[in-house]
Amino acid sequence: MILVTGGTGLVGSHLLFELTKSQQKIRALFRNKKTIEKVRHVFSFYTDNVDDQFNKIEWLEANLNDLPRLTEAFEGVTHVYHCAALISFDPNDYYKLRETNISGTANIVNLSVINSIHKLCYVSSIAAMGYDPIKITEETTWNSEANKNVYAISKYEAEMEVWRGVQEGVPCVIVNPGVILGPGFFRSGSGGLFKRIYKGLGYATNGVAGYVGVLDVVKGMTSLMNSDCKNERFIMVAENLSFLDFTTLISNAFKLVPPKKIARKWMLAFAWRLDWLRHKLTGKKRRLTKNLSKTLIHKSYYSSDKFLKTESEFKFTPISKVVSEVCQFFLKEVSS
């Protein structure tokens, strides 16, 4: 049996759809019954026989730090896809990030060891990679002193828990996707960018990051899990794009005027301080933090050469095509 954590998220829901194409038994974890409907919604993007696919999944309510329920979830399981994570760049969420991303992953690793899991796939992030101004690879050294991004720290330390599991006998693969693009979650994460740009975006930045389609991430994960590859990590980035180029792709897909103005460093410095003040006065969630503002102007170029050499027949979907498809799904939701 296959266990999927984070089954109601962007990666998890698309992974579940891919897994239900096979005859394997699948168990997925959830925290709130309402979120399960999001998975059904995602399935509807790709098939008219939603119930046939959806009913192949055994759902179990469990929190990553609820050991009795997690222990139950591991019964009969041979393979684990650990997709669950908290995504936040707000320093105020540091302890929540540690609890979910680090302690939660430690629990998954411990139970994988106890149950002699055949293979574990952990979904990390390019945020957990080191930095090199020319090219970032799996060998680029992580600098704990330079990186103050709370999300990045939590994902890096979660990876350390997975490597501990390797030392204790659990074969694993770690994937480090770029910014993951896919439909179904337009109120948060990368999906929120589509909604924001659709409403109108006046400014962009020249910062560069790696992007990848969610279907490519899922196909890469399942391919690695079904291969003999083990105890390796892989960057999964289809293209490195500036935020200006990325927002232009989305704007063009929506047939809107792309942003023309560049947000300068001083503008972002003012904006994150203003956002901090808004948070202090109203208690509302931070939208722009100091570290996020730095990320928006940072130029990071990621290499997927290792992954493409390992999966020689794999080809990433061009980001222009991914963006076009996601925008079509978004417009269908807006009009429905």
N, C-alpha and C positions, 0 to 999 in steps of 0.2 A: 504493500500500500504506500501511496505517496502522501506526504503531509505538506500543506502549504500554509505558511503563516502570512498575515497581511493579505488574505485572499480578497478583501473588499476594497483594496487600493488600485491604483492605475496599473502597476505591474502585475499584482496578484490576480486581478480580474481577467486580464488578457492571458496570463499564464494558465489560469483555470480553463479558459476556453480552448487553448491549445492542447492541454492535457486531456480534456474530455473527448478529443478526437480519437484517442486510443482506447483500448479495452482495460486499462489499468484502473484499480480502485483509487479513489481520491478522497482525502479528508481535508477540509479547510477550516481555519479558525476565524472567528468573528467576535467582536466585542459588543456590537449593537445590531439587533435584528433589522432595523431600518436600513442599515448599510448593505445588507444582502441584496436588496432590490437594485442597488447600483450595479451589482454583478449581472443580474438579469438584464438590466438596461444595456450594459456593454455587449452582452451576448447578442442582443437584438440588432446591433450594428452589422453583425457578420453572418447571421443565419435567420431563417424564418421559423426554424424548428427549435426555438429557445428552450422549451420545456424538456425536449429530448436530451439536450446537452446539459442543461442546468440540473436535472434530476439525477445525474450521474455523480453529483458531489454530495458527500456526507458532511454536514455542517456541525461544528462543535463550538459552543461559546466558551472562550477562554482568554484570559489576559496573560501576557508574557511573563508576568511575575506571580501568577497563580499556579504554584507548583502542583497541587493535587489535580487540577484540571489539565495542566500540561502533561502530567504523567499519564493520565487517561488518554490524551490525544496521541501519545506515542505508541499506544498498544497496536501491535501488528504492522507498524510502519518500518519500511526499509530505506526509503529515500525522503529527504527533506529539502524543501525550497523555503529558505527563510527570507521573506520579502518585507515583513513587518518593520516599520520604523516610524519615528516621529521626525518630521521635517520642520525645522524652525531655525531662524538666524537671530532670534531675539535672545540676548543674554539673560533675560528674566526667565527663560525656559531651560536654563542650563541643567538644573537638577532633574527636570522632567525628561530631558534628552538623555541624561545618564541612566535614569531608571528604565526607560524603554529601550534605547539603543545599545547600551552597554550591559546592564544587569539582565535585560530581557534576552539578549544574545547569549550571555553566559549561561542562562538557564537552558536555552535551546541546545547549546554545545554540551552541557553536562548530561542532558537526557539523551543526546545522540551518542555520547560515550557509553552511558549505562545500557542503552538498548542496542549497542553494536550496529549503528546505522551504516548501511553500505556506502552511502555518499550524501554529502551535504553541499548545497549550493547557497551561498550567501550573497545577497544583493547589497553591495556597498555603493560607493559613489566616487566620481572624480574629485569630489571635495576632500577625500581622504588621501589623495595623491600628494607627493612632494611637488616642488616648483622648480622649473628650469625655464629661462627666458626663450630658449630655442625650441626645445621639444621635451615634453613630459612623457616618460615611459613608466613601466612597472618598476624599473630600477631606480627611478629618481628618488633621492633621499628626502624623507619627511623631516621638516624642521619644526619641532614642537615649540620653540621659542618664538619663531616668526609667525606661526599660524594661531591666531586668536579667535577664529571663527568657531563658535560653540557647536554648531552642527558638524563641522569638519572634525573637530576633536572627538566628538561622540562616535562618529563613524570609524575613525582611525582606531580608537580604543576597542570598538566592537570587533574590528578585524583582528586585533591582538587576541581576543577571546577565541576567534575561529582558528587562528594558528595554534593556540594552546590545544584546541581539540585535535588538531592534526598530530601534535606531539603525543596525544593520548590515544591515538589509533583510529581517528575518524577521517577517512578520505574526504577531501573537499575541493571545491572550486569557488573562487571569489570573482564576481564581475563588478567592474567599476564603470557604470554607464555615465555618459554625459547628461546634459539636461534632457530628460525623457519626454518625448512628445507623443500624445495620443488622445483619443476622445473619451468623453464620459465624465470628466472631472473638471468642469470649467469654472468652478468657484474657488479653486485652490491650486497651489503648485504651478507648474508650467501651464496648465490649462487656464489658470487665471490670467495669464498673459494674453491669450487669445481674446478673452472677454474685455480686458483693458484696452487692447488695440482696436477692437471693434467699436468701442465707445468713443475712441479718439485719443491719439497719443501725439503730443506736440514735440516731445523731446526724446532723443535716444542717445546712446553713448558709443564710443569706438572700442569699448572693452571687448575682448574675444574669449569665447568659451566653446566647449564641445557640445554637439547636439546629436541625438539619435532617436529613431522611431521606436515606440514601445513594442511593436511587433518584431522588430529586429532584435531587441533585447531578449524577448521571450524565446525566439527561435535560437538565439545564441546560447541561452541558458540550458534549454532542453538538449541541444546538440552536445554541449559540453558534458552534461549529466549522463548522456547515453554513450559517451566515448570512454576510452581508457584513460583519458587525461585526469590527473588528480594533483592536489596540493599545489595549485598554481592560481595566480590572479591575472585578470585580463581587463584592460581598458576597452570599453566599447563606445566608440565615437565615430559617427558617420562622416561628419564634417566639422571643422572649426570655423565659426562665423563670428563677425562682430555683431554686437547687439543691434546696431543700425541696419546691417544687412538682414538680420533675422526678422526684425520688425517690418522691414520693407517687404520681405517675402509674404508675411501675413497680411499686410495692408493691401498688397497687390491681389492676393487671393480673395480678399473681401471687396476688391474694387474700390478701395479707399485711397486717399492721398497719404503716402508714407510720411513719417516725421522728417522734417527738414533741419530742425535745430539740434545741435549737439549740446548735451548737458555737460558743462565743464566741472572740473574737480571742486572749485569753490561753490558752485551751485549745489552739488550733492552734499558738500560739507554743511551748508546752510540748511538744506532740506532735511538731513537726518537729525540735526539739532532741533529743528522745528517739530519733527515727528516725535522726538523724545519729549518735548514740552507738551505736545498734545496728549501723549500717553500719560504723563504725570498729572495733567489737569483733568482728564476724562476717564482714565483707566482703560482706554481702548487699546487693543492689540497694536504692537509696533508694526509698521509697514515698511519702514526703511531704517535699518540700523547702520552704525558706523562701519562695521565689517562688510555689510551688504553693499554699501555705497562704494567701498574700495573694490569689491568684486566686479561691480558694474563698469569700472574703468580699467580693470586689470586685463592684461593680454596673456592668455594661457593657451598653448597649442598642444593638443594631446595626440599621441600616436597609438593607433590600433594595430600596428604591424604584427605584434606578437599573436593577437587573436586571429588575424587573417592568415598567418602562417600555420597556426594550429588547425583552424577550420578553413582549409584551402579552397573549398567550394563555396564558401559564404560570401555574399555580396550585400553590402549595406544599401538600403533604399536611399536615394538622394533626398536631402532635406526639403528641397522644393516640392517634391512629390508628397512627402509626409505632411508638410504644412498644408498643401492643397486639400488633401483628404481630410485632415482634422478640421479645417475651416468648413468643409462641406457638412460634416457631422454637426458642427457648431450651429450653422445656419439652419439646419433641420430642427435642432432643439429650440432655437429662437422663434421659428415660425410655427412650432407645434403648440 
